[in-house]
Amino acid sequence: MPQSRVRHPLLAALCETLATLAATLATLYCARWLDPSPSIAVLAVVLCLSLSRSLLDHDWRGRLEAALTLPLVGLAAVGVGMLLHRLPWLGALVFTLGIGASVWLRRFGTAARRASRLIALPLVALLTVPRVHADANAALPAWLTPMLVALIALLWISLAHSAARGLHLLPPVQAPEPASPPRESKLKPDATTRMALQMAVAVGAAFIVGFACFGPHWPWPVLTAFIVNSANRGRLDVIHKSLLRMLGAAAGTLLAGTVPAHLIANGRLAAALILAVLFLGTWLRKFGYAWWALCVTLALALVQDWLGAASEQALFARLLGILVGAAIGVAAAWFVLPVKSGDVLRRRIADALAALSAALDPVNAQRDAQAFVAAIRQLQLMAPALRSNRLLARLLRRRFDAVDWCEQLLASHDDAVALIERGDAPANVRRAVGIARKALLEPATLAEALHALHDTLAQANQETASAA
């Protein structure tokens, strides 16, 4: 399988961002041709950025499902937007139920996870453009234009990313792993149901506070509560994400206050500045969530100012809304059927060790590192929050073993993949993997077992390489 020509992470992220930007500009041009209203342009940009990260365009099945489903979901989202404008409390209830349902669907396998992304995408776009205003000269009805814009965004994102992969500027799409049967969870209700309830409570509470206290700026606490609870990997992850969101958003909000009013009043200059900020945020997102939070907050602030939602109190209201939304999100994750980060980490370590054991098994005729690499990738997503909590634990002079578990297994990645690819792992390596899997039942011994596994993998890899 051909690999990407671009290996450096910064350049690889730049190539992906350029492909997304090209698709965004093409979608924006088409959307402006359909309807020149500013809200349609904003919707086009938001949909492109969301679709580029949703993985819905990465294979033909995903594209077909999105093409068939997005118009229906988009139409429903337009209805929710109308409710938010005319009957705000009813619209908030429908929105909250829809977002909660999109999270709960993930417990039913790969197809359901795709559906959850399709449901959530237009609803989240509503937080940026709560009401789509049709231009008086538009040729299409107001309810039809957002549906067409969603399909156009999907088309251009698919074309741009496919072209970049064809030029080997982006890595090839990995074949999807076969869906595994659901695991029996010790949590009652299970983790996915808990996270769905947490999301619904957080978003519902943010709507109440937003409507009661923030007036036209109600989307800020709602959007922040949604963001900090998205892809919830336990309580520590929510706290870590909320802190990054607050720091980045505070900086973005303060920067928005320094942009001259005459620049925002000029539609072309404002649009160019917004796109430039989003380009920078999309590029730097992989190197720190705070950068994305800063840039997207700055862009959303400029968008709202451009659409006429600015006021003298807007700067303070935005910042306060973000702080309140983050606090609501953390409270929901901490007190509403909480999911402990240690439990999530042990589950993911168990998945990684099981995949490694299967790949090293000499009787397995189809030894493949793909499942192990995918499991390690899930651990990498948890690592930043664990490392941040280690710093806090050191300040409080407390032990925090979870980060050591994660670091040891991440450090074993290269040696493990090399042995899997050679297909000649010695017996002592397989024995070390078995010991580490048993140690999951006794967390006090897990760090030592994972450390021994790391040393055994490194030694075996060196010996095998020397013999070759």
C-alpha positions in Angstrom: 0.0 0.0 0.0 1.5 3.4 -1.0 2.4 5.6 1.9 2.2 9.4 2.2 5.3 11.2 0.9 4.9 13.7 3.8 6.3 12.3 7.0 6.9 15.3 9.2 3.8 15.8 11.5 3.7 19.6 10.9 3.8 19.2 7.1 1.3 16.4 7.1 -1.1 18.5 9.1 -0.5 21.4 6.8 -1.3 19.2 3.7 -4.6 18.1 5.3 -5.5 21.6 6.3 -4.8 22.9 2.7 -7.1 20.2 1.3 -9.8 21.2 3.7 -9.3 24.8 2.9 -9.6 24.2 -0.8 -12.9 22.3 -0.2 -14.1 25.0 2.0 -13.5 27.7 -0.5 -15.2 25.7 -3.3 -18.2 25.0 -1.0 -18.3 28.7 0.0 -18.4 29.8 -3.6 -21.2 27.4 -4.4 -23.2 28.3 -1.3 -22.9 32.0 -2.1 -24.2 31.3 -5.6 -27.2 29.5 -4.2 -27.9 32.1 -1.5 -25.7 35.2 -0.8 -26.8 35.6 2.8 -24.0 35.6 5.3 -25.6 32.9 7.5 -25.5 30.4 4.6 -21.8 31.2 4.1 -21.1 30.6 7.7 -23.0 27.3 7.6 -21.0 26.2 4.6 -17.7 26.8 6.4 -18.9 25.1 9.6 -20.1 22.0 7.7 -16.8 21.7 5.8 -14.7 21.9 8.9 -16.9 19.4 10.7 -17.1 16.9 7.8 -13.3 17.0 7.4 -12.9 15.6 10.9 -15.9 13.3 10.9 -14.3 10.5 8.8 -17.6 10.2 6.9 -15.8 10.8 3.6 -13.1 8.3 4.1 -14.8 5.4 2.2 -17.5 5.0 -0.4 -19.9 3.5 2.2 -19.5 6.5 4.5 -20.0 8.9 1.6 -23.1 7.1 0.4 -24.6 7.0 3.9 -23.8 10.7 4.4 -25.3 11.7 1.1 -28.5 9.8 1.8 -28.8 10.9 5.4 -27.4 14.4 5.6 -30.4 16.0 3.7 -32.9 14.4 6.1 -30.9 15.2 9.2 -30.2 18.7 7.8 -33.9 19.3 7.3 -34.6 18.2 10.9 -31.9 20.6 12.1 -33.5 23.4 10.2 -36.7 22.6 12.0 -34.9 22.7 15.4 -33.4 26.0 14.4 -36.8 27.4 13.7 -38.0 26.1 17.1 -35.0 27.8 18.8 -36.1 31.0 17.2 -39.8 30.9 17.7 -40.2 28.5 20.7 -36.8 28.6 22.4 -37.5 26.2 25.3 -39.1 23.6 23.0 -36.2 23.9 20.6 -33.7 23.5 23.4 -35.5 20.4 24.6 -35.5 18.8 21.1 -31.8 19.8 20.6 -30.8 18.3 23.9 -32.7 15.0 23.2 -31.1 14.8 19.8 -27.5 15.4 21.1 -28.0 12.9 23.9 -29.4 10.3 21.4 -26.5 10.8 19.1 -24.1 9.8 21.9 -26.2 6.9 23.1 -26.4 5.4 19.6 -22.6 4.7 19.7 -23.2 1.6 21.9 -24.7 -0.2 18.9 -21.6 -0.7 16.7 -19.9 0.9 13.7 -23.0 1.8 11.7 -24.6 3.4 14.7 -21.4 5.5 15.3 -21.7 6.7 11.8 -25.3 7.7 12.4 -24.4 9.5 15.6 -21.9 11.7 13.7 -24.5 12.4 11.1 -27.1 13.4 13.7 -24.7 15.6 15.7 -23.1 17.4 12.8 -26.0 19.7 11.7 -27.1 20.2 15.3 -23.7 21.5 16.3 -23.7 23.8 13.3 -26.9 25.3 14.7 -24.9 26.6 17.6 -22.9 28.8 15.2 -25.9 29.8 13.0 -29.0 29.3 15.3 -31.2 30.6 12.5 -30.5 30.5 8.8 -31.6 33.7 7.1 -32.5 33.4 3.5 -31.7 36.2 1.1 -34.7 37.9 -0.5 -33.2 37.3 -3.9 -32.4 33.6 -3.4 -33.8 31.3 -6.0 -34.4 28.4 -3.5 -36.6 28.1 -0.5 -34.9 28.7 2.9 -35.5 25.1 4.0 -33.9 23.6 0.9 -30.7 25.6 0.8 -29.0 24.2 3.9 -29.7 20.6 2.7 -28.0 21.4 -0.7 -25.1 23.1 1.1 -24.5 20.0 3.2 -24.3 17.8 0.1 -22.0 20.3 -1.6 -19.7 20.3 1.4 -19.6 16.5 1.4 -18.8 16.5 -2.3 -16.0 19.0 -2.1 -14.4 17.5 1.1 -14.5 14.0 -0.5 -12.9 15.3 -3.8 -10.2 17.3 -2.0 -9.2 14.6 0.4 -9.3 11.9 -2.4 -7.1 14.1 -4.6 -4.6 14.7 -1.7 -4.4 10.9 -1.1 -4.0 10.3 -4.8 -0.9 12.6 -4.7 0.3 10.8 -1.6 0.1 14.0 0.4 -2.3 12.3 2.9 -1.9 8.8 4.3 -4.2 6.2 2.7 -7.4 5.3 4.4 -7.1 2.3 6.7 -9.5 -0.5 6.0 -12.2 -0.5 8.7 -11.8 -3.3 11.3 -14.6 -5.8 11.5 -17.2 -4.9 14.1 -16.6 -6.8 17.3 -19.5 -8.0 19.5 -20.3 -5.6 22.4 -18.3 -6.4 25.6 -20.1 -7.0 28.8 -19.7 -3.9 30.9 -19.4 -4.0 34.7 -21.0 -0.5 34.8 -24.7 -0.4 35.2 -25.8 1.5 33.1 -22.9 1.1 30.7 -20.4 3.8 29.9 -22.0 4.9 26.7 -25.4 5.4 28.3 -23.7 7.3 31.2 -22.0 9.6 28.7 -25.2 10.2 26.8 -26.9 11.2 30.0 -24.0 13.4 31.0 -24.2 15.1 27.6 -27.9 15.7 27.8 -27.7 17.1 31.4 -24.8 19.4 30.5 -26.4 20.7 27.3 -29.8 21.0 28.9 -28.4 22.9 31.9 -26.4 25.2 29.6 -29.5 26.0 27.6 -31.3 27.0 30.8 -28.4 29.2 32.0 -27.9 30.6 28.6 -31.5 31.6 28.0 -31.9 33.0 31.5 -28.6 34.9 31.8 -26.9 35.4 28.4 -29.7 36.7 26.1 -28.4 36.6 22.4 -25.1 35.0 23.6 -26.8 31.8 24.8 -24.9 29.6 22.3 -21.6 30.2 24.0 -22.3 28.2 27.2 -24.2 25.5 25.2 -21.3 25.1 22.7 -18.7 24.9 25.4 -20.7 22.4 27.5 -21.0 20.2 24.3 -17.3 20.5 23.5 -16.0 19.5 26.9 -18.2 16.5 27.0 -17.6 15.3 23.4 -15.5 12.2 23.1 -15.6 11.8 26.8 -12.8 9.6 28.0 -13.5 9.9 31.7 -13.6 12.7 34.3 -9.9 13.7 33.9 -10.3 14.1 30.2 -13.3 16.4 30.6 -11.4 18.5 33.2 -8.4 18.7 30.9 -10.4 19.6 27.9 -12.4 22.2 29.8 -9.2 23.9 31.0 -7.8 24.0 27.5 -11.1 25.3 26.2 -11.2 28.1 28.8 -7.6 29.1 28.2 -7.8 29.1 24.4 -11.3 30.7 24.4 -10.2 33.4 26.8 -7.3 34.3 24.6 -9.5 34.1 21.5 -12.1 36.3 23.0 -9.6 38.9 24.1 -8.1 38.9 20.6 -11.6 39.4 19.1 -12.0 42.5 21.1 -8.9 44.0 19.5 -10.1 43.7 15.9 -11.2 47.1 14.5 -14.9 47.5 13.9 -14.3 48.9 10.4 -12.5 45.6 9.4 -15.5 43.5 10.5 -17.9 45.9 8.7 -16.1 45.1 5.4 -17.6 41.8 4.4 -14.7 40.6 2.2 -12.0 41.5 4.7 -14.0 39.9 7.5 -14.5 36.7 5.6 -10.8 36.5 4.7 -9.8 37.0 8.3 -12.2 34.4 9.5 -11.0 31.8 7.0 -7.4 32.6 7.9 -8.0 32.1 11.6 -9.8 28.8 10.9 -7.0 27.7 8.7 -4.5 28.3 11.4 -6.6 26.6 14.0 -7.2 23.5 11.8 -3.5 23.3 11.2 -2.4 23.5 14.8 -5.2 21.5 16.3 -3.2 18.2 16.2 -0.5 19.9 18.3 -2.7 21.2 21.1 -6.4 21.6 21.6 -5.9 25.0 23.2 -4.8 26.4 19.7 -8.0 25.1 18.2 -10.1 26.6 21.0 -8.3 30.0 20.6 -8.8 30.1 16.9 -12.4 28.8 16.7 -13.5 31.1 19.5 -11.9 34.1 17.7 -13.5 33.0 14.4 -17.0 32.5 16.0 -16.7 35.9 17.7 -15.9 37.5 14.4 -18.7 35.7 12.7 -21.3 36.9 15.3 -19.9 40.4 15.0 -20.2 40.2 11.2 -23.8 39.0 11.5 -24.6 41.9 13.8 -24.7 40.1 17.2 -22.0 42.4 18.7 -22.5 44.8 21.6 -20.4 46.7 24.1 -20.9 43.8 26.6 -20.2 41.1 24.0 -16.6 40.6 25.1 -17.5 39.9 28.7 -20.6 37.9 27.9 -18.7 35.6 25.6 -15.9 34.9 28.1 -18.3 34.4 31.0 -20.5 32.1 28.8 -17.4 29.9 28.0 -16.5 29.7 31.7 -20.0 28.8 32.8 -20.4 26.3 30.0 -17.1 24.6 31.0 -18.1 24.5 34.6 -21.5 22.9 33.7 -19.7 20.3 31.5 -17.3 19.3 34.2 -20.0 19.2 36.9 -22.1 16.9 34.6 -19.2 14.5 34.0 -18.2 14.5 37.7 -21.6 14.0 39.3 -24.0 12.5 36.8 -23.2 8.8 36.7 -19.5 9.5 36.5 -17.1 7.4 34.4 -13.7 7.0 36.1 -10.7 7.7 33.9 -8.8 4.8 35.5 -11.6 2.4 34.4 -11.5 3.7 30.9 -7.7 3.5 30.8 -7.7 -0.1 32.0 -10.3 -1.1 29.4 -8.1 0.4 26.7 -4.9 -1.2 28.0 -6.8 -4.5 28.0 -7.8 -3.9 24.4 -4.2 -3.1 23.4 -2.8 -6.2 25.2 -5.4 -8.5 23.7 -4.6 -7.2 20.2 -0.9 -7.6 20.9 -1.4 -11.2 22.2 -3.5 -12.1 19.1 -0.9 -10.6 16.8 2.0 -12.5 18.4 0.2 -15.8 18.6 2.2 -18.3 16.4 -1.0 -20.2 15.5 -2.6 -17.0 14.2 -2.3 -17.2 10.4 -3.2 -13.6 9.9 -0.9 -11.8 12.3 -1.5 -8.0 11.8 -0.4 -5.0 13.8 -3.4 -2.9 12.7 -5.6 -3.7 15.7 -2.8 -3.1 18.1 -1.9 0.2 16.5 -5.6 1.3 16.6 -5.7 0.4 20.3 -2.5 2.4 21.0 -4.0 5.3 19.1 -6.9 5.3 21.6 -4.3 5.4 24.5 -2.5 8.3 22.9 -5.8 10.3 23.0 -5.9 9.8 26.8 -2.3 10.6 27.4 -2.4 14.4 27.6 -5.1 14.5 30.3 -3.2 11.8 32.3 0.1 13.8 32.0 -1.6 17.0 33.2 -3.0 15.2 36.2 0.4 13.8 37.0 1.7 17.3 37.4 -1.2 18.0 39.8 -0.5 14.8 41.7 3.1 15.8 42.2 2.1 19.2 43.5 -0.3 17.5 46.0 2.4 14.8 46.7 0.1 12.0 45.8 0.7 8.9 43.7 -0.8 8.6 40.3 0.1 5.3 38.7 -2.3 5.5 35.7 0.0 7.8 33.7 2.9 5.3 34.2 0.7 2.5 32.8 -0.1 4.5 29.7 3.5 5.7 29.2 5.0 2.2 29.5 2.6 0.7 26.9 3.0 3.7 24.5 6.8 3.3 24.8 6.4 -0.4 23.7 4.7 0.5 20.5 7.6 0.5 18.0 9.2 -2.7 19.4 5.9 -4.5 19.4 5.0 -3.6 15.8 8.5 -4.6 14.7 8.1 -8.1 16.2 4.6 -8.5 14.8 5.8 -7.6 11.3 8.7 -10.1 11.6 6.4 -12.8 12.8 9.0 -14.4 15.1 8.2 -13.3 18.6 10.0 -15.5 21.2 8.0 -17.3 23.9 9.2 -15.0 26.7 7.6 -12.0 24.9 4.2 -13.8 24.7 4.6 -14.8 28.4 5.3 -11.2 29.4 2.1 -10.1 27.5 0.1 -12.8 29.4 1.5 -11.6 32.8 0.6 -8.0 31.9 -3.0 -9.0 31.1 -3.3 -10.9 34.4 -2.0 -7.8 36.2 -5.0 -5.8 35.0 -6.9 -7.6 37.8 -4.4 -6.3 40.4 -3.6 -2.7 39.5 -0.9 -2.5 42.1 1.2 -4.8 40.0 0.3 -3.4 36.6 3.1 -0.8 36.4 5.7 -3.4 37.1 4.2 -5.9 34.6 4.0 -3.3 31.8 7.6 -2.1 32.6 8.8 -5.8 32.3 6.9 -6.1 29.0 8.5 -3.0 27.6 12.0 -4.3 28.5 11.2 -7.8 27.1 10.0 -6.4 23.8 13.0 -4.1 23.5 15.5 -6.9 24.2 13.7 -9.4 21.9 13.6 -6.8 19.1 17.4 -6.1 19.5 18.2 -9.8 19.5 16.1 -10.5 16.5 17.5 -7.6 14.6 21.1 -8.7 15.5 20.5 -12.2 14.3 19.1 -10.9 11.0 
